Amino acid sequence: MDDLHVYEIRVEGHLSDRWSDWFAGLAIHHDLSDETILKGVLADQAALFGVLTKIQTLNLTLISVNRVLLP
C-alpha cells in the first residue's frame, strides 16, 4: 500500500460503538444532527466497498463518503 487513506463515512441515525469491529475497526462518532460518522484507515477500495456493503446490509442511509490523504 503506497498511500494510506483515512475515510470518513456518514450514515443516518446513531450506531452503537459495539459495531466498530464489524466495520473494519473504524471509530464510531455521533454528531448533533443524528448522524453516525465511521472514521479510520482502510487498506484499499476493496475494504471500503466491504464497509459500504455492510452499511447496505443493515439498511442504513448513506449520507457521504470522504477520503483524506495522510501526509
N, C-alpha and C positions, 0 to 999 in steps of 0.2 A: 504494500500500500504506500504510494508515493505521498499522497496528501490525506491528512486526517480531516474529516468534516464533522462539525457539530451540527446536528439537526434539531430544529425546534418545530414540533408538530402540535397544532392546536385542534382540540375537539370540543364539541359542545357538551356541557354538563360537567359533573365532578366525578372523577375516578378515585378510588381509594389508593393509597400508597402501596397496598399489597399487590397491585398489578405490575409493579416495576420489573420484577424478574421476568414476567411473561412478555413484557415489552422490551426485551433485549437489554435489560438493566438501565433503561432510560429513567432519569429522575422525573418525578411527577410533582408538578406545582399547580396551584389553583390561583386564578385571578379573580378580581372583583366582579367580572361580567359573566359569571357562571360558566367559565371555560376551564378546561384542563390543558396544561402545557406539558408535553413529553419532550425532554431535552437531554441530549447526550451525543456521544460519538458512536457512529455506526461505521462498520468496516467498508461497506460499499453499497452500490444501489440495490443489490440483491437483498441485503439486510434491511434497507429502507423499505423495499417492496414487501418484505416479510412483515414488518411492523404495520404497514398500511393494510395488508391483508387481515391482520388481527383486528385492526380498527373496524374493518368492514364486517368481519365475523361477529363482532359484538354489536353490530348495527349502530355504531356511533356516527355522529355527524362530523365529518372532517371540515375544519374551517380553513386551515392553511398549513403549508409545509415550507419551511425556510431552511436554507443551508448557509453556514458561516464557515469560511476557511480559517483555520488556525494559522497564526504567524509562523 
